[in-house]
Amino acid sequence: MRSAPASRVRQVQVDEEHTGQRLDNFLISQLKGVPRTHIYRLLRRGEVRINKGRSRADYRIRSGDIVRIPPVRTAQGQAQLQASTQDRAQYAWLEQRILYEDEALMAVDKPSGLAVHGGSGVSLGLIEMLRRLRPQARSLELAHRLDRDTSGCLLIAKKRSVLLRLHAMLREGKVDKRYQAVLAGTWSGGTRTVTAPLRKTELSSGERRVNVDETGKESASRFRVLRRYAGGEQSDFAATLVEIELLTGRTHQARVHAAHAGHPIAGDEKYGDKVFNAKARALGLRRLFLHAARLRFDHPAQERTLELEAPLPEELADLLRRLDRRQA
């Protein structure tokens, strides 16, 4: 593969929009198509300068800082910001999954099985695909995350100022997040709030796992029953369709809290019940039954409230229809 000519040294002055951003993330946004490993190599060598001095990757840039960006030789075709015709055609399906978009943000109905970002053996995630689909939007960033196997509403910020406001709103519980899930067994009683602290660990294999632990972070999820599917003479598959309101936003929170309550989510291979999952597969379920159905929040750049909804995917709706027929 031929290489494109090295670019010239650039002196970039940081504006208010990027104040507080980590230097490495700023460089990634400036050097589209350059591998992260190469960017970190430039930092280690001192080829990137802040106000003529060396700086670390985690330095938080400030308005007025002058960032020296050295010449970078990149593989031809990868360093270009504009997406090729092939890219546009390849990711055109994403257009159909955009639930809402304006100049400040967009909301996407993420499909199950797609990681939100690349890494850990995944070359391209949803955010990288969106950047290729919309090369003119230079600052697309994830406002929050969904597990790879979870589908539904995902917020993307188009400006750093909007990203920071959304992060603050999420931390302060000002974004109403509602999920739908099918749980193992018959949920007794009505609405219940599970408050169990969660601690995230990483196994030697690199796998992330979350456990209920008194030393973990405060976490709360509210479960509301939508429908019970009782087992009996015609079926030994007892299950409950619930709405889960996440009052905090921890990794794997809904899945771990459901399992902690004694009703793991259908199709959950990490925290679920193997026998129940096998029965769900026999009914046609081939994925985790967890869907980010609705988001409600005040627009971070406009004086209005946004209410966004992602329809239940057909493969999940099909399972509910099968369960309904068994109840008849």
ChimeraX attribute file (.defattr): number of C-alpha atoms within 10 A of each C-alpha:
attribute: neighborCount
match mode: 1-to-1
recipient: residues
	/A:1	6
	/A:2	8
	/A:3	12
	/A:4	15
	/A:5	12
	/A:6	11
	/A:7	12
	/A:8	11
	/A:9	12
	/A:10	12
	/A:11	15
	/A:12	14
	/A:13	14
	/A:14	17
	/A:15	13
	/A:16	12
	/A:17	14
	/A:18	18
	/A:19	17
	/A:20	15
	/A:21	17
	/A:22	16
	/A:23	22
	/A:24	19
	/A:25	15
	/A:26	19
	/A:27	19
	/A:28	15
	/A:29	15
	/A:30	15
	/A:31	18
	/A:32	18
	/A:33	16
	/A:34	19
	/A:35	13
	/A:36	15
	/A:37	8
	/A:38	12
	/A:39	19
	/A:40	17
	/A:41	12
	/A:42	16
	/A:43	19
	/A:44	14
	/A:45	9
	/A:46	15
	/A:47	16
	/A:48	25
	/A:49	19
	/A:50	20
	/A:51	14
	/A:52	11
	/A:53	12
	/A:54	14
	/A:55	19
	/A:56	16
	/A:57	16
	/A:58	11
	/A:59	13
	/A:60	16
	/A:61	22
	/A:62	18
	/A:63	13
	/A:64	13
	/A:65	17
	/A:66	19
	/A:67	22
	/A:68	19
	/A:69	21
	/A:70	17
	/A:71	13
	/A:72	18
	/A:73	14
	/A:74	21
	/A:75	15
	/A:76	13
	/A:77	15
	/A:78	15
	/A:79	17
	/A:80	16
	/A:81	18
	/A:82	17
	/A:83	17
	/A:84	14
	/A:85	9
	/A:86	9
	/A:87	14
	/A:88	18
	/A:89	11
	/A:90	13
	/A:91	15
	/A:92	14
	/A:93	11
	/A:94	17
	/A:95	11
	/A:96	9
	/A:97	16
	/A:98	16
	/A:99	18
	/A:100	15
	/A:101	14
	/A:102	9
	/A:103	10
	/A:104	18
	/A:105	22
	/A:106	18
	/A:107	22
	/A:108	24
	/A:109	24
	/A:110	26
	/A:111	19
	/A:112	19
	/A:113	13
	/A:114	18
	/A:115	21
	/A:116	22
	/A:117	18
	/A:118	15
	/A:119	10
	/A:120	8
	/A:121	6
	/A:122	11
	/A:123	10
	/A:124	15
	/A:125	15
	/A:126	20
	/A:127	17
	/A:128	16
	/A:129	20
	/A:130	21
	/A:131	19
	/A:132	19
	/A:133	23
	/A:134	17
	/A:135	18
	/A:136	12
	/A:137	14
	/A:138	14
	/A:139	18
	/A:140	23
	/A:141	21
	/A:142	21
	/A:143	21
	/A:144	15
	/A:145	16
	/A:146	21
	/A:147	14
	/A:148	17
	/A:149	18
	/A:150	21
	/A:151	27
	/A:152	26
	/A:153	28
	/A:154	24
	/A:155	23
	/A:156	24
	/A:157	25
	/A:158	21
	/A:159	18
	/A:160	20
	/A:161	16
	/A:162	20
	/A:163	23
	/A:164	17
	/A:165	16
	/A:166	26
	/A:167	16
	/A:168	13
	/A:169	16
	/A:170	19
	/A:171	13
	/A:172	11
	/A:173	14
	/A:174	15
	/A:175	20
	/A:176	17
	/A:177	21
	/A:178	20
	/A:179	22
	/A:180	22
	/A:181	26
	/A:182	29
	/A:183	27
	/A:184	26
	/A:185	21
	/A:186	19
	/A:187	24
	/A:188	10
	/A:189	8
	/A:190	9
	/A:191	15
	/A:192	15
	/A:193	16
	/A:194	18
	/A:195	17
	/A:196	21
	/A:197	18
	/A:198	23
	/A:199	18
	/A:200	15
	/A:201	12
	/A:202	10
	/A:203	8
	/A:204	7
	/A:205	6
	/A:206	9
	/A:207	9
	/A:208	12
	/A:209	15
	/A:210	19
	/A:211	18
	/A:212	19
	/A:213	13
	/A:214	11
	/A:215	9
	/A:216	14
	/A:217	15
	/A:218	15
	/A:219	20
	/A:220	21
	/A:221	20
	/A:222	18
	/A:223	26
	/A:224	19
	/A:225	20
	/A:226	14
	/A:227	16
	/A:228	20
	/A:229	21
	/A:230	19
	/A:231	15
	/A:232	10
	/A:233	6
	/A:234	10
	/A:235	12
	/A:236	12
	/A:237	18
	/A:238	17
	/A:239	23
	/A:240	23
	/A:241	22
	/A:242	22
	/A:243	22
	/A:244	25
	/A:245	20
	/A:246	22
	/A:247	23
	/A:248	21
	/A:249	18
	/A:250	18
	/A:251	17
	/A:252	18
	/A:253	22
	/A:254	26
	/A:255	22
	/A:256	25
	/A:257	27
	/A:258	22
	/A:259	19
	/A:260	16
	/A:261	15
	/A:262	16
	/A:263	21
	/A:264	26
	/A:265	30
	/A:266	30
	/A:267	26
	/A:268	21
	/A:269	13
	/A:270	13
	/A:271	20
	/A:272	22
	/A:273	18
	/A:274	14
	/A:275	10
	/A:276	22
	/A:277	22
	/A:278	15
	/A:279	15
	/A:280	21
	/A:281	15
	/A:282	10
	/A:283	15
	/A:284	14
	/A:285	18
	/A:286	15
	/A:287	20
	/A:288	23
	/A:289	26
	/A:290	28
	/A:291	28
	/A:292	25
	/A:293	23
	/A:294	19
	/A:295	20
	/A:296	15
	/A:297	18
	/A:298	16
	/A:299	16
	/A:300	18
	/A:301	13
	/A:302	9
	/A:303	8
	/A:304	10
	/A:305	11
	/A:306	15
	/A:307	13
	/A:308	18
	/A:309	19
	/A:310	21
	/A:311	14
	/A:312	16
	/A:313	16
	/A:314	9
	/A:315	13
	/A:316	19
	/A:317	13
	/A:318	15
	/A:319	17
	/A:320	17
	/A:321	11
	/A:322	12
	/A:323	19
	/A:324	13
	/A:325	8
	/A:326	14
	/A:327	14
	/A:328	6
